[in-house]
Amino acid sequence: MRVTQSMQQRQVNANLGRTLQVFTKAQQEASTGNRFDRVSEDPLNASRTLFANADQRAVDQYRRNISSGRARLDAEESVLGQVTEILDRAREVGTAQGSGTASAASRLAAAAEVSRMIDQVASLGNATLNGEYIFGGHASTTRPFDVSGSVITYAGDTGVREAEADDGYVIPVSTSGQELLIDTAVLQRLVEMRTALEANDDQGVRTALGELEPTFNAVQTLLTRNGARGRQLELAQARLAAREGSLDATIREARGADLAEAITRMTAAQNALEAAYGTTSRMLQLNLTDYLR
């Protein structure tokens, strides 16, 4: 088969196009540090990158869940700490007013102080975070506690919020008002002490004081549980950090180009491209000479 000048020209142009593509790809790798931009360029590593990116998005969501759960636990810890201080003060009042040296007047004044304690505890039970009642359970838009005289009303439920801290791993991050003030009988014990003080009943005061002890211990148990949940979140956070580091390494390995290698390929491709341009130029000059003849 006779090789014509037009066939040679097409071959030269095809070689030039391929060489230009190689140069462009090498130049892109050298400038961006990425081995590929389209899945079709490297399906295997592109797939690894896509899965790793999806996993990273999941890790980001778990981080947000942990942060939200941590904020809730911190808010609850603050409330539990304040309830502890109030109970400590109530025990002091009960000890002082349950003695035979206390008077009806001092007990009446102490009753007024305990009444303020009841209001403070109820207010703490109605604490909010980001516009939601912390201790309402799942009924987070309903004011959970109301105290009218000796009647204590809880309008929340026993629902517990959870934070998904990893794939299928959830951590409870809330305490319901039922657990906080009803099951522990904090409000009930304070109401009983106030009633005994108002009645100038020293035996009733001592009885109420004795009943405060298991209530105090129950609140401390909730504080301990809160701390344990916080540690679970911290451990989950640490695991996510390690996982994120592994994912970053996977993405760098799958997507990242070897810079020195890319520069070498780019230089070789540039030389080949210049040679191809030279060949094309000479071919055009020969064609023009033939035409002029």
PyMOL commands that set and color helices and strands:
alter all, ss='L'
color gray80, all
select helices_A, chain A and resi 5-32+39-41+43-97+104-125+177-183+186-198+202-255+259-292
alter helices_A, ss='H'
color red, helices_A
select strands_A, chain A and resi 128-129+132-133+145-148+151-154+162-166+169-172
alter strands_A, ss='S'
color yellow, strands_A
deselect
rebuild
show_as cartoon
